[in-house]
C-alpha cells in the first residue's frame, strides 16, 4: 500500500469516526425532536417521512402533564439555586484561599469529601428535617437540596482561581484606602470571574437536570419538569409522543445555553489551567 492510499484510508477512517460520534450524541436528540411532532400511529411505525403535528405540544400543557407549571418550577428552583450558591461559594472560596483555620486543609478537603456521599444517604435526613418544618413539596426545599450538592463543587472551582491571584493586588488596593471588602469586589471578583462563570454554568446544568431530590421531596405543587416526565406513563403505557414533547422542553435550555456560553466555559477552564 503506497503513501497516497494510506492517506486516503486514514482520511476515510476519520470521517467514519466523526460520523459515529455525531450519531451517538445527536441521534437521541433527533429522535426526540421527530417523535415530539409525530401522531400516535406514526410513533410506532418506521416511517421516515410523516406529517408533523403540534397536538403533542398542546397536550403536554394540559392535565395531567402540566408542562407550563412544572417548567416554571424548574426555572424558579434553578435561578434561586444560582442566586444563593454563587455568593456563598465565592465567599467560602476566598476564606479558604486567604485565611488559615485550625486544622489546616482539613476544612476544604472536608467540603470536597461531601461530593462523595451518595444522594440516597443525604435525602433521608433532608426529608425528615423538611417534614418537621413543613417544607416538603416546596421550591425552597429543592433549592436547599440543590445547594447541598453544587456549593461544594463551586467552592473548589472558584478557590483555584482565587489562589492564583497575587496578594499584592489586594494589598495595593488597601494601601490606596480600599477596605478588604472593597478590594475583594474590585480586584478579586473581576479577576476570578471566569471561574465564577464556569461554576455558574455547572450549577445551572446540575440544578436544571436534577431528578432524585425532586422525586422524593415533591408531590404536586413543586414538581419539576424532570419528575413530570413520569406523568407520561398512563394506563395505555408510555405515551412516547408526549414524553418526547416534554423532553424537548427540558433539553432546549441546555442547547441554547451551550450555544451562548461555550466560549466562556472554555475560557474559564483554560484560564484555570494556565494560572
N, C-alpha and C positions, 0 to 999 in steps of 0.2 A: 504494500500500500504506500503510494507516494505521499509527499507532504501536502499536496492540494487535496487529496482525498481525505486525509486525516483532518485537515482544517474544516472541510465540509461536514464530516461526521461530528466533530466537536460542536460546530455551529448548530447542527440539527439536534444534538443532544441538549444543548442549552435551550432551544426553543421548546422541546418536549418537556423539559423540567419546568420551564416557565408556565407552559400550558397546564401542567399538573397542579402547580401551586395556585394558579388563578382559579382552576376548577375547585380545588379544596376550599379556598377561602371565600370565593364569590358564588359558588354553586348553591349553597344553602340560602344565601340572600336572594338569589334569582328565583329559587323555588318558592320562598315565602312571598316575594313580590308577585309572582304569577298566580299563586294559589289565592292570594287576597282578593283578586279580581275575577276569580272563576265562579261559576254557578256550581251548586252542589253536585249535579251529574258530571260536570267536567272535572271535578276534583278527583273522582275515582276512575277517570279514563286516562288513556295515554296520548291524548290529543296534544299536538304541538301548537296548533292554532285554535283559538277559541274566541268567543265573543265576550269581551270584558264587561263586567257589571260592577256598579257601586253599591249594590244591595248589601254586600257583606260589611262595608264600612258603616252604612246606616244602621244595620242590625247591631253592630258592635257597640253603638252608643245607647242602645235600648236595654231594658231589663231582660235577662239578669246580668248582662256583660258590663254595662256602665263604664265604658272606656273613658268618657269625659271626666267623670267624678274621680276615677282611680288614677287617671293621668295627672289631674290636679293634685291629688295626694302625693304622688311621686315627685312632682315639681316642688311642692312646698317642703317636703322632707329633705330632698336633695339640696335645695337652696339654703335652708336653715342649717343643715349639717356643714355646708361650706362656710357660712357666715360665722358660726361659733367655733368651728375647728381651726381655721387658719390663724386667727389671733392667738388662741390658746397655744397652738403648736409653735408659732413664731416666738412667743414669749418664753415658752419652755426651752426651745432650742437655743435661744440667746443665753438663758440662765445656765444651761448645761455647758455651753461653749465658753462663757466668760467667768463663771464663778466656780469655786471649789467647795464641794459639800463633804460632810463627814461620810466616810465610806468610799470616797473616790468615785471610780467609774461604775460602781455597783448600781447607782441610780439610773443612768442612761441605759445600761445593759438590762436592768430590770424592766424598763419601759419597752425595750425591744423584745424581751422574753415574752411579754404578753401576746405577741403576734403568733406564738407557737401554741397557744391554748386553743383547743377546738371550740368553735362556736356553740356546739351542743352542750359543752360544760358551762359556758358563760350564761346561756339562755335560762338555765334553771334559777339561779339567784336573781337574775333580772326579772323573770316572770313573777317570782314571789314578791319582790320589792314593788314592782309596778302594780301588782294586785292590791297590796296593802295601802298604797297611796292613790288608788283609783286612776291609774294612768293606762290601764290596758285598753287596747283599741283606740289609741290616740296617736296623733302625729308626734307629739312630744316624746313619747316612749320610743318611737322609731328613730328620732333624731339622737337621743341619748345612746341608744344601742349602736347606731352607726358611728357615733363619735368614739365609742369604746374601741372600735376597730381602726378607724382612719387616723385618729390623732397620733398614736404611737409611731406609725409609719411616717406621717408628715413631720413629726419632731426630728426624726433621724435624717430625713432628706434635707430639711432646712438647716439643721445643725451642721451638715457637711459644708454648706455654703458659708455659713457664718464663721466657721473655723478658719476658712481661707481668707477672711477679711482682716488685714493687719490692725492691731490695736492702735497704731499710730494715727490712723484716720479718725478714730473716735476721740483720742486724746487731743488731736489738733482742733477738733470741733469744740471740745470742752475748754481748751485754752482760750478760744475765741469767745467764750462766755455761754456756750450752749450747755444746758443741763444734760444728764445722762439720757433721759427720755427723748429730748430733742435730738441728741446725737444718734440715738437708735433710729428715730424716724427719718432723719435727714441723711444719714450716712449708711447705716447697716441695712435698712429695709430696701433702699434702691439698689444697692449692690447685690443683695441676696434675692432680688425679685425673680430672676429666672428659676431659682429653687422653689420659691413660694408658688410661682405659677405652675411648675411641674407637680408640686404637692396638691395644688388645687385641682388639676386635671385628674390626678389619681383619686382624690376624694369624690369628685363628681362621678367618675365611672363606677366606683365601688358603691356609692350610695344609690345611684340610679339603678344598678343591676342587682341590688341586694334582695334576696328572696327569703332566706331562712328566718331572720328576725321578724320580718313582716308576716310570715306564715304563722308563727307562734304567738306573736304579740297583738295581732289584729284579728278582728272577726268580720266587721262590716264597714264601720264608719271610716276607718283609716286604712282600709285595704289599698295596696298599691297595684300598679299595672302587672308587676311580675307575679303576684299572687292571684290577680284577677284572671290570668290565663287559665287557671284551673276551672273557672266557671264555664269554659268552653267544653267541658266534659259533661254531657247531658244524657238523658235517657236513651237517646239514639246512638250514644257513643261519643267519640271525639269529633267535634264539629271543626274539621280542619280548615275550612274556608274562614270561619270566624276567628279561629286561633291564629291563622296567618294574618288576618287584618289587625288583630290586637298586637301580634308580634311586630308588625310593620310600624305601629305607633311607638313601640319600645326601641327599635333599632334606629329610627330616623334621627333622634337627637344625637346618637353616637356617630352616625355618618356625617351629620352636619358639623359636630364638634371636631371630628378627625380632619375635616377639610380645612377648618379655620385655625386650629391650634397645633397642627403638625409641626410647623417650623418653630413655634415657641417651645414645644415639648422637646424637640431635638436640640434646640439651643440650650435649654436648661440642662439636659443630660450631658451635652458636650462641655458646657461651662463648668459643671461639677467635676468632670473627668480631667479637664485641663488644669483647673486650680489644684 
